């Protein structure tokens, strides 16, 4: 049988990280004398990495300072977030049941994210999810971010499968484009972070809850 793999996005797909991302963003905004941003804003701003999140947060709370350099704020964000990474972050309902079932069937699992791989591993460890994943790839792994397909291909490569057949699961346009660029099927989840419903970006299939995912995954992986 051809080896099979499911590659997940992280923020908004595996884990609801918005509360802790909001807290870290507001820590930076507070140091700059800006108002705090709310959950609805965070859910729209997330998806292209922490630098974009900070830039969007500043733009929404008074505009970017002249000649703005995001790097000092980015370091402040990362340091704070690393210390508070799983305060209120939780796996989405039904996730661990699905992961257990996929692992029992010998389907390899990986994470391909635009969150730093170092932070991703820290979060997965804190939530007891690391045991499920044979590879975690972020923008710091290859120096390239999604929707470039190379992080996806690197995730599959690190699973060390002989003849892999894979798919992507994600919550955003970035994930849909990553799968398209990689030439693999993609399943969209509607409970993540995106300015428009993920269904509008044209995933191959949609699921509303992880209870629905197993049959869809097997169908796509085993399709001719």
VENRA-V421118 format. One line per field, one symbol per residue. phi: phi as a letter, one per 20 degrees, with the letter a starting at -180 (. if undefined). A space follows every 50 residues. Layout:
phi=???
This chain:
phi=.ffcbdddfdfnceceegfffffffffffffemeffeefffgfeffpcnf ffgffffffecpnffgmgdfffffffgfffffecfcfcfcffgnffffff ffffemefcbccceegfffffgffffemdgfedebcccfefdmcdfegff ffffffgfflefbfccbdcbdbggfffgfffemcfbdededecafcgfgf emffbdcebffefgffgffffeff
